[in-house]
Amino acid sequence: MTQPTTHDSAPGIDYIAVEESDRFQGLRRLQRSFIFPMAGFFLIWYFAYVLLAAFATDFMSQRVWGDITVGLLMGLGQFVTTFVITMAYVSFANRRLDPVATEIREELEKAEAKA
């Protein structure tokens, strides 16, 4: 049975160096600049809904139109918010993240082809 060989001395891409590069770190910062505020917003909105449902039942049971209540509208708003955040992230990623990620990937592919 043959032992697998290691290629520690073979030329290749230093992925750790790529990950620690200013460009990659900038890409991560840019991604986080969208994700963290949006996640914070959504969690506050979600917990506000849960707390209102638990402690402000009179408010949540107010009828808006027919059998439609404030609580029902806010609950449906949770789904709408999820889709809006998803669409906003896709748009943000397409405009801001993907071009930089593509450049990094293309540079790595060129370096790998030379190796």
C-alpha positions as a Markdown table, in Angstrom:
| # | Residue | x | y | z |
|---|---|---|---|---|
| 1 | Met | 0.0 | 0.0 | 0.0 |
| 2 | Thr | 1.4 | 3.4 | -1.0 |
| 3 | Gln | 1.6 | 6.2 | 1.5 |
| 4 | Pro | 0.2 | 9.5 | 0.4 |
| 5 | Thr | 2.8 | 12.1 | -0.3 |
| 6 | Thr | 2.9 | 15.5 | 1.1 |
| 7 | His | 3.6 | 18.5 | -1.0 |
| 8 | Asp | 4.9 | 20.9 | 1.6 |
| 9 | Ser | 7.9 | 21.8 | -0.5 |
| 10 | Ala | 6.0 | 22.1 | -3.7 |
| 11 | Pro | 5.3 | 25.6 | -5.0 |
| 12 | Gly | 1.7 | 26.7 | -4.6 |
| 13 | Ile | -0.6 | 29.3 | -3.2 |
| 14 | Asp | -0.2 | 30.4 | 0.4 |
| 15 | Tyr | -3.9 | 30.6 | 1.3 |
| 16 | Ile | -3.1 | 31.8 | 4.8 |
| 17 | Ala | -1.2 | 34.7 | 3.3 |
| 18 | Val | -4.1 | 35.4 | 1.0 |
| 19 | Glu | -6.6 | 35.3 | 3.9 |
| 20 | Glu | -4.4 | 37.7 | 5.9 |
| 21 | Ser | -3.9 | 40.1 | 3.0 |
| 22 | Asp | -5.2 | 43.7 | 3.2 |
| 23 | Arg | -7.4 | 43.1 | 0.2 |
| 24 | Phe | -9.1 | 40.0 | 1.6 |
| 25 | Gln | -9.5 | 41.6 | 5.0 |
| 26 | Gly | -11.1 | 44.6 | 3.3 |
| 27 | Leu | -13.5 | 42.3 | 1.6 |
| 28 | Arg | -14.4 | 40.7 | 4.9 |
| 29 | Arg | -14.9 | 44.1 | 6.5 |
| 30 | Leu | -17.1 | 45.2 | 3.7 |
| 31 | Gln | -19.2 | 42.1 | 4.1 |
| 32 | Arg | -19.5 | 42.5 | 7.8 |
| 33 | Ser | -20.4 | 46.2 | 7.4 |
| 34 | Phe | -23.6 | 44.9 | 5.8 |
| 35 | Ile | -24.3 | 41.8 | 7.8 |
| 36 | Phe | -23.9 | 43.0 | 11.4 |
| 37 | Pro | -26.1 | 46.1 | 11.2 |
| 38 | Met | -28.7 | 44.2 | 9.2 |
| 39 | Ala | -28.7 | 41.3 | 11.7 |
| 40 | Gly | -28.9 | 43.7 | 14.6 |
| 41 | Phe | -31.9 | 45.5 | 12.9 |
| 42 | Phe | -33.7 | 42.2 | 12.3 |
| 43 | Leu | -33.1 | 40.9 | 15.8 |
| 44 | Ile | -34.5 | 44.1 | 17.4 |
| 45 | Trp | -37.5 | 43.9 | 15.1 |
| 46 | Tyr | -38.1 | 40.3 | 15.8 |
| 47 | Phe | -37.7 | 40.6 | 19.6 |
| 48 | Ala | -40.0 | 43.7 | 19.6 |
| 49 | Tyr | -42.6 | 41.6 | 17.9 |
| 50 | Val | -42.2 | 38.8 | 20.4 |
| 51 | Leu | -42.3 | 41.1 | 23.4 |
| 52 | Leu | -45.4 | 43.0 | 22.0 |
| 53 | Ala | -47.1 | 39.7 | 21.4 |
| 54 | Ala | -46.4 | 38.6 | 25.0 |
| 55 | Phe | -46.9 | 41.8 | 26.9 |
| 56 | Ala | -49.0 | 44.1 | 24.8 |
| 57 | Thr | -51.8 | 41.8 | 23.8 |
| 58 | Asp | -54.4 | 44.6 | 23.7 |
| 59 | Phe | -52.3 | 46.5 | 21.2 |
| 60 | Met | -51.6 | 43.4 | 19.1 |
| 61 | Ser | -55.2 | 42.3 | 19.0 |
| 62 | Gln | -56.5 | 45.7 | 17.7 |
| 63 | Arg | -58.4 | 45.2 | 14.5 |
| 64 | Val | -57.1 | 47.1 | 11.5 |
| 65 | Trp | -59.5 | 45.9 | 8.9 |
| 66 | Gly | -62.1 | 43.1 | 9.4 |
| 67 | Asp | -60.4 | 40.3 | 11.1 |
| 68 | Ile | -56.9 | 41.6 | 10.4 |
| 69 | Thr | -55.1 | 42.6 | 13.5 |
| 70 | Val | -51.9 | 44.6 | 14.3 |
| 71 | Gly | -50.3 | 41.3 | 15.5 |
| 72 | Leu | -51.1 | 39.5 | 12.2 |
| 73 | Leu | -49.7 | 42.4 | 10.1 |
| 74 | Met | -46.5 | 42.5 | 12.2 |
| 75 | Gly | -46.2 | 38.7 | 12.0 |
| 76 | Leu | -46.5 | 38.8 | 8.2 |
| 77 | Gly | -44.1 | 41.7 | 8.3 |
| 78 | Gln | -41.5 | 39.3 | 9.7 |
| 79 | Phe | -41.6 | 37.3 | 6.5 |
| 80 | Val | -41.6 | 40.4 | 4.3 |
| 81 | Thr | -38.6 | 41.7 | 6.2 |
| 82 | Thr | -36.7 | 38.5 | 5.7 |
| 83 | Phe | -37.2 | 38.6 | 1.9 |
| 84 | Val | -36.3 | 42.3 | 1.7 |
| 85 | Ile | -33.1 | 41.7 | 3.7 |
| 86 | Thr | -32.2 | 38.8 | 1.4 |
| 87 | Met | -32.8 | 40.9 | -1.7 |
| 88 | Ala | -30.8 | 43.8 | -0.3 |
| 89 | Tyr | -27.9 | 41.4 | 0.5 |
| 90 | Val | -27.9 | 39.9 | -2.9 |
| 91 | Ser | -27.9 | 43.3 | -4.5 |
| 92 | Phe | -25.1 | 44.5 | -2.2 |
| 93 | Ala | -23.0 | 41.3 | -2.8 |
| 94 | Asn | -23.5 | 41.7 | -6.6 |
| 95 | Arg | -22.4 | 45.3 | -6.6 |
| 96 | Arg | -19.8 | 45.5 | -3.9 |
| 97 | Leu | -18.5 | 42.0 | -2.9 |
| 98 | Asp | -18.5 | 40.0 | -6.0 |
| 99 | Pro | -16.2 | 42.3 | -8.1 |
| 100 | Val | -13.5 | 42.2 | -5.4 |
| 101 | Ala | -13.9 | 38.5 | -4.8 |
| 102 | Thr | -13.7 | 37.8 | -8.5 |
| 103 | Glu | -10.4 | 39.8 | -8.8 |
| 104 | Ile | -8.9 | 37.9 | -5.9 |
| 105 | Arg | -10.1 | 34.5 | -7.4 |
| 106 | Glu | -8.7 | 35.4 | -10.8 |
| 107 | Glu | -5.3 | 36.4 | -9.3 |
| 108 | Leu | -5.2 | 33.1 | -7.4 |
| 109 | Glu | -6.1 | 31.1 | -10.6 |
| 110 | Lys | -3.3 | 32.9 | -12.5 |
| 111 | Ala | -0.8 | 32.2 | -9.7 |
| 112 | Glu | -1.9 | 28.5 | -9.6 |
| 113 | Ala | -1.5 | 28.2 | -13.4 |
| 114 | Lys | 2.1 | 29.5 | -13.1 |
| 115 | Ala | 2.9 | 27.0 | -10.3 |
